[in-house]
């Protein structure tokens, strides 16, 4: 029997020295094996409290504290919402642990479990970022001494970019024909500007300058506002759109509400167009809403846009991201350019480049 354990009547007690102080506690059990287990747990908690200067922080408590105290001030609301989803997915693997028990092996096991559950590398990386945010906050609180989620080798979860699939013009028109109300106008806007879905769905009239033919996106993925120039057909389309009194959204439905779940709504329209084509015996190639952005970028380069002007128009943080589209632009001999092409250095279009419909 360990000398740290002793009995008072039928109940086991323990005593331990930590931080120069003797601590005694009732283990509230008459069973010796259970007493040994509870003593081991008490010893671990007490050691952590002395080492970190405060009560040991559990993963669950750290998540709650991060989402209520840190996250709302540290990241955008959309990012915090995404973190919450990831943390819920990772919870079953971590919620029984204390923050200082999360090690490289813990993170490695988490990655393996998420991969077995069918999560893509992109999803796993988002999960790791969310976990790293919580552990990083706990590190600042003094509840741990390292952040293994941040230090995890991301090469093991390197993302694979989906192949670019620019849609055919007739397929785009077939989908637009099945879109209801102003959702059809929003799809045409996405097709004609190459902007991101959220930028179009959240577009408000104060961002639109019909006289100048420009739109300024204030909430962007890179957090940097940018202005694009529209072609005349898009200006005319926007000019004819009805407005809802009391709502600033350009593309609205019901009582002036903005569209949500754009990708899911769009997928329903694509499915409808595909079913119609099958019944008619005509060809139709399904595509995603984001493929409209790819299609715009490829058409822009085919029509002579400068790669740097296109990069600014699309809102890419680096021109290297835009260069992926160069491989889809044919040379005069009909072959594809390839991403190692030497792009033109001089800008031939203004920063607020004109969109191509």
JOWOBEL-V198516 format. One record per pair of residues at least 24 apart in sequence whose C-alpha atoms are under 10 Angstrom apart, sorted by the first residue. I is the first residue (numbers start at 1). J is the second residue. If there is no record, write none. Layout:
# JOWOBEL-V198516
I/J, I/J
This chain:
# JOWOBEL-V198516
1/32, 1/36, 2/36, 4/36, 4/39, 5/32, 5/35, 5/36, 5/39, 6/32, 6/35, 7/32, 11/35, 12/36, 12/39, 13/38, 13/39, 14/38, 14/39, 14/40, 14/42, 14/43, 15/39, 15/43, 16/42, 16/43, 16/46, 17/43, 17/46, 17/47, 18/43, 18/46, 18/47, 18/49, 18/50, 18/51, 19/46, 19/47, 19/49, 19/50, 19/51, 20/50, 45/98, 48/98, 48/100, 48/143, 48/144, 49/143, 51/142, 51/143, 51/144, 52/100, 52/141, 52/142, 52/143, 52/144, 52/145, 53/142, 53/143, 54/141, 54/142, 54/143, 55/143, 56/98, 56/99, 56/100, 56/142, 56/143, 56/144, 57/97, 57/98, 57/99, 57/100, 57/101, 57/138, 57/141, 57/142, 57/143, 57/144, 58/94, 58/95, 58/96, 58/97, 58/98, 58/99, 58/100, 58/101, 58/138, 58/143, 59/91, 59/94, 59/95, 59/96, 59/97, 59/98, 59/99, 59/100, 59/101, 59/102, 59/131, 59/134, 59/135, 59/138, 60/87, 60/91, 60/94, 60/95, 60/96, 60/97, 60/98, 60/99, 61/95, 61/98, 61/99, 62/95, 62/98, 62/99, 62/134, 62/135, 62/137, 62/138, 62/141, 62/143, 63/87, 63/88, 63/91, 63/95, 63/99, 63/130, 63/131, 63/133, 63/134, 63/135, 63/137, 63/138, 64/134, 65/134, 65/137, 65/138, 66/133, 66/134, 66/135, 66/136, 66/137, 66/138, 67/134, 70/133, 70/134, 70/137, 71/133, 71/134, 71/137, 74/133, 76/223, 79/130, 80/130, 82/126, 82/127, 82/130, 83/126, 83/127, 83/128, 83/129, 83/130, 83/131, 83/133, 83/134, 84/127, 84/130, 84/131, 85/126, 85/127, 85/130, 86/123, 86/124, 86/125, 86/126, 86/127, 86/128, 86/129, 86/130, 86/131, 87/126, 87/127, 87/128, 87/129, 87/130, 87/131, 87/134, 88/127, 89/114, 89/127, 90/114, 90/124, 90/127, 90/128, 90/130, 90/131, 91/131, 94/131, 98/143, 98/144, 99/134, 99/135, 99/138, 99/139, 99/143, 99/144, 99/145, 99/146, 99/147, 100/135, 100/138, 100/139, 100/142, 100/143, 100/144, 100/145, 100/146, 100/147, 101/144, 102/135, 102/144, 102/146, 102/147, 102/148, 102/149, 103/146, 103/147, 103/148, 103/149, 103/152, 104/146, 104/147, 104/148, 104/149, 104/150, 104/151, 104/152, 104/153, 105/148, 105/152, 106/148, 106/149, 107/131, 107/148, 107/149, 107/150, 107/151, 107/152, 108/148, 108/149, 108/152, 108/153, 108/156, 111/152, 111/156, 111/157, 115/157, 120/157, 120/158, 120/159, 120/160, 121/154, 121/156, 121/157, 121/158, 121/159, 121/160, 122/157, 122/158, 122/159, 122/160, 122/161, 123/157, 123/159, 124/154, 124/157, 124/158, 124/159, 125/149, 125/154, 125/156, 125/157, 125/158, 125/159, 128/152, 128/154, 128/157, 164/290, 164/291, 164/294, 164/295, 164/298, 164/324, 164/325, 164/327, 164/328, 165/285, 165/286, 165/287, 165/288, 165/290, 165/291, 165/292, 165/294, 165/295, 165/328, 166/287, 166/288, 166/290, 166/291, 166/292, 166/293, 166/294, 166/295, 166/296, 166/297, 166/298, 166/299, 166/328, 167/284, 167/285, 167/286, 167/287, 167/288, 167/289, 167/291, 167/292, 167/293, 167/294, 167/295, 167/296, 168/284, 168/285, 168/286, 168/287, 168/292, 168/295, 169/295, 170/283, 170/284, 170/285, 171/270, 171/273, 171/274, 171/277, 171/283, 171/284, 171/285, 171/286, 171/287, 172/270, 172/273, 172/284, 172/285, 172/286, 172/287, 172/289, 172/292, 173/273, 174/269, 174/270, 174/272, 174/273, 174/274, 174/276, 174/277, 174/284, 175/266, 175/267, 175/268, 175/269, 175/270, 175/271, 175/272, 175/273, 175/274, 175/284, 175/286, 175/287, 176/266, 176/269, 176/270, 176/273, 177/269, 177/273, 178/266, 178/268, 178/269, 178/270, 178/271, 178/272, 178/273, 179/265, 179/266, 179/268, 179/269, 179/270, 179/272, 179/273, 180/253, 180/269, 181/251, 181/252, 181/253, 182/241, 182/242, 182/250, 182/251, 182/252, 182/253, 182/259, 183/251, 183/252, 183/253, 183/258, 183/259, 183/262, 183/265, 183/266, 184/251, 184/266, 184/269, 185/234, 185/237, 185/238, 185/241, 185/250, 185/251, 186/238, 186/250, 186/251, 186/252, 186/259, 186/262, 187/251, 187/262, 187/266, 187/289, 187/292, 188/234, 188/237, 188/292, 188/357, 189/230, 189/234, 189/235, 189/237, 189/238, 189/251, 189/292, 189/357, 190/289, 190/290, 190/291, 190/292, 190/293, 190/296, 190/357, 191/289, 191/290, 191/291, 191/292, 191/293, 191/294, 191/295, 191/296, 191/297, 191/356, 191/357, 192/230, 192/231, 192/233, 192/234, 192/292, 192/293, 192/295, 192/296, 192/355, 192/356, 192/357, 193/228, 193/229, 193/230, 193/231, 193/234, 193/292, 193/293, 193/296, 193/297, 193/313, 193/314, 193/354, 193/355, 193/356, 193/357, 194/290, 194/291, 194/292, 194/293, 194/294, 194/295, 194/296, 194/297, 194/300, 194/310, 194/313, 194/314, 194/315, 194/355, 194/356, 194/357, 195/220, 195/228, 195/290, 195/292, 195/293, 195/294, 195/296, 195/297, 195/313, 195/314, 195/315, 196/220, 196/221, 196/289, 196/290, 196/292, 196/293, 196/314, 196/315, 197/260, 197/261, 197/262, 197/263, 197/289, 197/290, 197/292, 197/293, 198/259, 198/260, 198/261, 198/262, 198/263, 200/249, 200/250, 200/251, 200/258, 200/259, 200/262, 201/249, 201/250, 201/251, 201/252, 201/258, 201/259, 201/260, 201/261, 201/262, 202/248, 202/249, 202/250, 202/251, 202/252, 202/258, 202/259, 202/260, 203/248, 203/249, 203/250, 203/251, 203/252, 203/258, 204/247, 204/248, 204/249, 204/250, 204/251, 204/252, 204/258, 205/238, 205/243, 205/247, 205/248, 205/249, 205/250, 205/251, 206/248, 206/249, 206/250, 207/248, 207/249, 207/250, 208/235, 208/238, 208/250, 209/235, 210/234, 210/235, 210/236, 210/238, 210/239, 211/235, 211/239, 213/238, 213/354, 214/352, 214/353, 214/354, 214/355, 215/352, 216/352, 217/315, 220/315, 221/315, 221/316, 221/317, 222/315, 222/316, 222/317, 223/315, 223/317, 224/315, 224/317, 225/315, 226/312, 226/313, 226/314, 226/315, 226/351, 226/352, 227/312, 227/313, 227/314, 227/315, 227/351, 227/352, 227/353, 228/312, 228/313, 228/314, 228/315, 228/350, 228/351, 228/352, 228/353, 228/354, 228/355, 229/313, 229/350, 229/351, 229/352, 229/353, 229/354, 229/355, 229/356, 230/352, 230/353, 230/354, 230/355, 230/356, 230/357, 231/353, 231/354, 231/355, 231/356, 231/357, 232/354, 232/355, 232/356, 232/357, 233/356, 233/357, 234/355, 234/356, 234/357, 262/289, 263/288, 263/289, 263/290, 264/288, 264/289, 265/289, 266/290, 294/324, 294/325, 295/325, 296/355, 296/356, 296/357, 297/322, 297/324, 297/325, 297/326, 297/328, 297/355, 297/356, 298/322, 298/324, 298/325, 298/326, 298/327, 298/328, 298/329, 299/325, 299/328, 299/329, 299/356, 299/357, 300/325, 300/329, 300/354, 300/355, 300/356, 300/357, 301/325, 301/326, 301/328, 301/329, 301/330, 302/326, 302/328, 302/329, 302/330, 302/331, 303/329, 303/356, 304/348, 304/349, 305/347, 305/348, 305/349, 305/353, 305/354, 305/355, 305/356, 306/343, 306/344, 306/345, 306/346, 306/347, 306/348, 306/349, 306/350, 306/353, 307/343, 307/344, 307/345, 307/346, 307/347, 307/348, 307/349, 308/343, 308/344, 308/345, 308/346, 308/347, 308/348, 308/349, 308/350, 308/351, 309/347, 309/348, 309/349, 309/350, 309/351, 309/352, 309/353, 309/354, 310/349, 310/351, 310/352, 310/353, 310/354, 310/355, 311/351, 311/353, 312/350, 312/351, 312/352, 312/353, 313/350, 313/351, 313/352, 313/353, 313/354, 313/355, 314/353
